[in-house]
Amino acid sequence: MRYTRGMPEYEYPRPALTADVVLLREQAGTREVLLIQRRFDPFAGQWALPGGFVDEWELAEGAARRELAEETGVVWDGPLSLVGIFGKRGRDPRGWTVSAVYLAVLGEKEVSPSAGDDAGEVGWFDVAELPSLAFDHDEVLQAAFLLVEKRSRT
């Protein structure tokens, strides 16, 4: 292995790994998703799913739980279901980034989110009236909604 500026240089390119959470709840007959407003670029000021980079040797699911807590104050100890792995070219202007996305459904559990870490704001949004989203999070949410619908049919 070679090193350039102290960083390992690999024979094959390697993506950065992130983990995101789709946290859903039912409120007065309406399905809502928890979003954060990004404080920093890329996409500063835009809404996104809570999430971020996986630390060295951290499991993706652990990173998803950590990022959810850091950005929203929500500590989720319930089950997480893998929605999918997203890595389409151009989804992140910082470079090749692959995201493991997890789904959590609140059910009757109450949470009080508050913005933290690199989130400027945090809020619940009706899934039928979503704001413009950062990255490819509109596609990610569609995959999560399909998973929820598939579960409800079984």
One Martini backbone bead per residue (centre of mass of N, CA, C, O) as a GRO file, in nm:
protein
  154
    1MET     BB    1   0.099   0.035   0.021
    2ARG     BB    2   0.031   0.367  -0.036
    3TYR     BB    3   0.120   0.715   0.035
    4THR     BB    4  -0.069   1.030   0.047
    5ARG     BB    5  -0.051   1.262   0.266
    6GLY     BB    6  -0.099   1.012   0.485
    7MET     BB    7  -0.276   0.853   0.284
    8PRO     BB    8  -0.416   0.593   0.165
    9GLU     BB    9  -0.346   0.403  -0.135
   10TYR     BB   10  -0.554   0.241  -0.350
   11GLU     BB   11  -0.619   0.036  -0.611
   12TYR     BB   12  -0.917   0.096  -0.523
   13PRO     BB   13  -1.183   0.261  -0.502
   14ARG     BB   14  -1.348   0.446  -0.225
   15PRO     BB   15  -1.613   0.501  -0.044
   16ALA     BB   16  -1.817   0.676   0.135
   17LEU     BB   17  -1.992   0.628   0.450
   18THR     BB   18  -2.338   0.635   0.524
   19ALA     BB   19  -2.615   0.717   0.758
   20ASP     BB   20  -2.973   0.689   0.760
   21VAL     BB   21  -3.305   0.818   0.873
   22VAL     BB   22  -3.642   0.699   0.873
   23LEU     BB   23  -3.880   0.878   1.059
   24LEU     BB   24  -4.198   0.763   1.158
   25ARG     BB   25  -4.541   0.893   1.188
   26GLU     BB   26  -4.860   0.916   1.342
   27GLN     BB   27  -5.081   1.211   1.291
   28ALA     BB   28  -5.397   1.247   1.270
   29GLY     BB   29  -5.384   1.048   1.001
   30THR     BB   30  -5.079   1.130   0.950
   31ARG     BB   31  -4.789   1.101   0.776
   32GLU     BB   32  -4.458   1.141   0.918
   33VAL     BB   33  -4.137   1.308   0.882
   34LEU     BB   34  -3.810   1.344   0.989
   35LEU     BB   35  -3.631   1.653   0.961
   36ILE     BB   36  -3.346   1.837   0.855
   37GLN     BB   37  -3.165   2.136   0.862
   38ARG     BB   38  -2.898   2.237   0.701
   39ARG     BB   39  -2.604   2.420   0.802
   40PHE     BB   40  -2.423   2.287   0.579
   41ASP     BB   41  -2.231   2.209   0.342
   42PRO     BB   42  -2.412   2.065   0.153
   43PHE     BB   43  -2.723   2.212   0.141
   44ALA     BB   44  -2.770   2.463   0.282
   45GLY     BB   45  -3.107   2.489   0.418
   46GLN     BB   46  -3.186   2.211   0.362
   47TRP     BB   47  -3.365   1.926   0.358
   48ALA     BB   48  -3.318   1.617   0.558
   49LEU     BB   49  -3.201   1.343   0.662
   50PRO     BB   50  -3.084   1.190   0.915
   51GLY     BB   51  -2.719   1.198   0.911
   52GLY     BB   52  -2.393   1.030   0.833
   53PHE     BB   53  -2.089   0.944   0.899
   54VAL     BB   54  -1.897   0.668   0.928
   55ASP     BB   55  -1.700   0.545   1.145
   56GLU     BB   56  -1.439   0.386   1.228
   57TRP     BB   57  -1.564   0.062   1.285
   58GLU     BB   58  -1.852   0.129   1.239
   59LEU     BB   59  -2.167   0.059   1.227
   60ALA     BB   60  -2.425   0.161   1.043
   61GLU     BB   61  -2.650   0.137   1.257
   62GLY     BB   62  -2.497   0.295   1.474
   63ALA     BB   63  -2.472   0.556   1.309
   64ALA     BB   64  -2.772   0.610   1.278
   65ARG     BB   65  -2.832   0.643   1.579
   66ARG     BB   66  -2.623   0.865   1.638
   67GLU     BB   67  -2.721   1.078   1.431
   68LEU     BB   68  -3.005   1.107   1.534
   69ALA     BB   69  -2.922   1.210   1.816
   70GLU     BB   70  -2.737   1.451   1.733
   71GLU     BB   71  -2.958   1.603   1.536
   72THR     BB   72  -3.250   1.543   1.728
   73GLY     BB   73  -3.245   1.383   2.022
   74VAL     BB   74  -3.313   1.095   1.924
   75VAL     BB   75  -3.349   0.793   2.100
   76TRP     BB   76  -3.311   0.480   1.933
   77ASP     BB   77  -3.409   0.134   2.047
   78GLY     BB   78  -3.542   0.030   1.819
   79PRO     BB   79  -3.615  -0.086   1.529
   80LEU     BB   80  -3.428  -0.146   1.227
   81SER     BB   81  -3.471  -0.105   0.875
   82LEU     BB   82  -3.361  -0.179   0.571
   83VAL     BB   83  -3.404  -0.003   0.280
   84GLY     BB   84  -3.100   0.068   0.167
   85ILE     BB   85  -2.860   0.124  -0.095
   86PHE     BB   86  -2.698   0.439  -0.181
   87GLY     BB   87  -2.486   0.527  -0.499
   88LYS     BB   88  -2.534   0.740  -0.695
   89ARG     BB   89  -2.421   0.936  -0.913
   90GLY     BB   90  -2.422   1.267  -0.766
   91ARG     BB   91  -2.559   1.268  -0.471
   92ASP     BB   92  -2.265   1.389  -0.386
   93PRO     BB   93  -2.049   1.662  -0.424
   94ARG     BB   94  -1.797   1.533  -0.253
   95GLY     BB   95  -1.858   1.241  -0.373
   96TRP     BB   96  -1.830   0.910  -0.317
   97THR     BB   97  -2.146   0.813  -0.178
   98VAL     BB   98  -2.269   0.575   0.057
   99SER     BB   99  -2.598   0.469   0.173
  100ALA     BB  100  -2.742   0.363   0.470
  101VAL     BB  101  -3.090   0.295   0.511
  102TYR     BB  102  -3.323   0.354   0.776
  103LEU     BB  103  -3.613   0.230   0.951
  104ALA     BB  104  -3.851   0.408   1.167
  105VAL     BB  105  -4.136   0.333   1.382
  106LEU     BB  106  -4.309   0.471   1.639
  107GLY     BB  107  -4.603   0.475   1.690
  108GLU     BB  108  -4.673   0.549   2.030
  109LYS     BB  109  -4.423   0.694   2.052
  110GLU     BB  110  -4.270   0.965   2.214
  111VAL     BB  111  -4.109   1.263   2.082
  112SER     BB  112  -3.848   1.539   2.126
  113PRO     BB  113  -3.720   1.720   1.904
  114SER     BB  114  -3.380   1.861   1.853
  115ALA     BB  115  -3.147   2.057   1.744
  116GLY     BB  116  -2.822   1.939   1.630
  117ASP     BB  117  -2.517   1.986   1.544
  118ASP     BB  118  -2.581   2.014   1.184
  119ALA     BB  119  -2.864   2.125   1.276
  120GLY     BB  120  -3.080   2.394   1.252
  121GLU     BB  121  -3.337   2.210   1.214
  122VAL     BB  122  -3.649   2.047   1.319
  123GLY     BB  123  -3.908   1.834   1.155
  124TRP     BB  124  -4.236   1.765   1.076
  125PHE     BB  125  -4.364   1.590   0.777
  126ASP     BB  126  -4.576   1.554   0.544
  127VAL     BB  127  -4.553   1.318   0.292
  128ALA     BB  128  -4.747   1.497   0.091
  129GLU     BB  129  -4.560   1.779   0.191
  130LEU     BB  130  -4.269   1.816   0.080
  131PRO     BB  131  -3.983   1.942   0.060
  132SER     BB  132  -3.703   2.017  -0.059
  133LEU     BB  133  -3.435   1.786  -0.110
  134ALA     BB  134  -3.149   1.654  -0.039
  135PHE     BB  135  -2.993   1.492  -0.251
  136ASP     BB  136  -3.179   1.166  -0.269
  137HIS     BB  137  -3.426   1.175  -0.054
  138ASP     BB  138  -3.672   1.127  -0.233
  139GLU     BB  139  -3.594   0.836  -0.319
  140VAL     BB  140  -3.561   0.720  -0.037
  141LEU     BB  141  -3.855   0.768   0.056
  142GLN     BB  142  -3.991   0.592  -0.154
  143ALA     BB  143  -3.863   0.329  -0.052
  144ALA     BB  144  -3.979   0.346   0.235
  145PHE     BB  145  -4.281   0.351   0.156
  146LEU     BB  146  -4.278   0.074   0.018
  147LEU     BB  147  -4.202  -0.086   0.270
  148VAL     BB  148  -4.449  -0.007   0.438
  149GLU     BB  149  -4.663  -0.117   0.240
  150LYS     BB  150  -4.565  -0.407   0.236
  151ARG     BB  151  -4.611  -0.459   0.540
  152SER     BB  152  -4.924  -0.390   0.547
  153ARG     BB  153  -4.997  -0.651   0.355
  154THR     BB  154  -4.885  -0.882   0.579
   0.00000   0.00000   0.00000
